[in-house]
Amino acid sequence: MGPFDFVKSINYQKQDLLQGDVDGCVERDYIPFIVNRALSNTVDTVLFANETNMRPFLDKKLQYHYLLNTIRRKNRYGAWLKSDVSEKVDLIMRYFKFSLDKAKSVEAIFSDEDVSVIKLKLSTGGLKDDE
């Protein structure tokens, strides 16, 4: 059972997945961080996710039951945020094999001419490189 099965049960199904879990196998699959992050992507559930984030010392079962019984039934979809990486940073990352943070920190050092040289060196040919 994955964390998104728990999110689906909290948001829409309203079915207690921990009911009858005697040995605690299903409770071990519940990952509060992932569930809270998924719930924080929608406006009407962000406060409930924040409440469980403020109390990480509670058992997983208590957190799950709180969310299950307080959030109203609704089919929700919140898009996950993705970081925007410019073409310049992407080229620096690929050419020098830097991490994203390192490439962003050295981005100001490179001029547009340097970036065009890097782009030519990374060029492998094909239709997409002609753009």
C-alpha positions in Angstrom: 0.0 0.0 0.0 1.4 3.4 -1.0 1.0 6.8 0.6 -1.3 8.0 -2.2 -3.7 5.2 -1.3 -4.0 6.9 2.1 -4.5 10.3 0.4 -7.2 8.9 -1.8 -8.9 7.3 1.3 -8.7 10.6 3.2 -10.0 12.8 0.3 -12.6 10.7 -1.5 -13.2 7.2 -0.4 -13.5 7.8 3.4 -12.6 4.2 4.0 -10.5 3.5 7.1 -7.5 1.5 5.8 -6.1 0.9 9.2 -9.3 -0.9 10.4 -8.4 -4.5 11.2 -4.7 -3.9 11.0 -3.7 -6.0 14.0 0.0 -6.5 13.3 0.6 -2.9 12.2 1.8 -3.7 8.6 -0.5 -1.1 7.0 0.3 1.5 9.6 4.0 1.2 8.7 3.1 2.1 5.1 1.6 5.4 6.2 4.2 8.1 5.6 2.9 11.4 7.3 5.3 13.6 5.4 4.1 12.5 1.9 0.4 12.5 2.9 0.7 16.0 4.4 2.6 17.3 1.4 -0.1 15.9 -0.9 -2.8 17.5 1.2 -1.0 20.9 1.4 -1.4 21.3 -2.4 -5.1 22.2 -2.1 -6.6 25.2 -0.4 -9.3 23.5 1.6 -6.9 20.9 3.2 -3.7 22.8 3.8 -4.7 23.8 7.3 -5.4 20.2 8.3 -2.1 19.1 6.9 -0.4 22.0 8.9 -2.1 20.8 12.1 -0.6 17.3 11.7 2.8 18.9 10.8 2.8 20.8 14.0 2.3 17.6 16.0 4.9 15.1 14.6 5.1 13.3 17.9 1.6 11.8 17.5 1.2 8.2 16.3 0.6 7.6 12.6 -2.7 6.1 13.4 -3.9 9.2 15.3 -2.7 11.5 12.5 -4.5 9.4 9.8 -7.7 9.2 11.7 -7.7 13.0 12.4 -7.3 13.7 8.7 -9.8 11.0 7.7 -12.5 12.3 10.0 -12.1 16.1 9.6 -11.6 16.5 5.9 -14.8 16.6 3.9 -15.3 14.1 1.1 -14.3 15.6 -2.2 -12.3 14.6 -5.3 -9.3 16.8 -5.1 -6.3 17.2 -7.3 -3.4 19.5 -6.3 -0.6 19.8 -8.8 2.9 19.3 -7.3 5.2 22.2 -7.6 8.2 21.8 -9.8 11.3 23.9 -9.8 11.9 26.1 -12.9 15.4 25.5 -14.4 16.5 28.0 -17.0 18.3 26.7 -20.1 21.5 28.4 -18.9 21.5 26.5 -15.6 20.6 23.3 -17.3 23.6 23.6 -19.7 25.9 24.4 -16.8 24.6 21.4 -14.9 25.1 19.0 -17.8 28.5 20.3 -18.9 30.2 20.6 -15.6 28.1 17.8 -13.8 27.1 20.3 -11.1 24.1 20.0 -8.8 21.2 22.4 -9.3 22.3 24.6 -6.3 25.9 24.7 -7.5 24.8 25.6 -11.0 22.5 28.4 -9.8 25.3 29.8 -7.7 27.8 30.0 -10.6 25.3 31.1 -13.2 26.3 34.8 -13.0 29.9 34.0 -13.9 29.0 32.8 -17.4 28.3 35.2 -20.2 25.9 34.5 -23.1 28.9 33.7 -25.3 30.2 31.1 -22.8 26.7 29.5 -22.7 26.6 29.3 -26.5 30.1 27.6 -26.6 28.9 25.1 -23.9 25.7 24.5 -26.0 27.8 23.7 -29.1 30.1 21.3 -27.1 27.0 19.5 -25.7 25.4 19.3 -29.2 24.9 15.7 -30.3 23.2 16.4 -33.5 19.7 15.5 -34.6 16.5 17.5 -35.2 16.1 19.1 -31.7 19.6 20.6 -31.7 18.9 22.7 -34.9 16.4 24.9 -33.0 
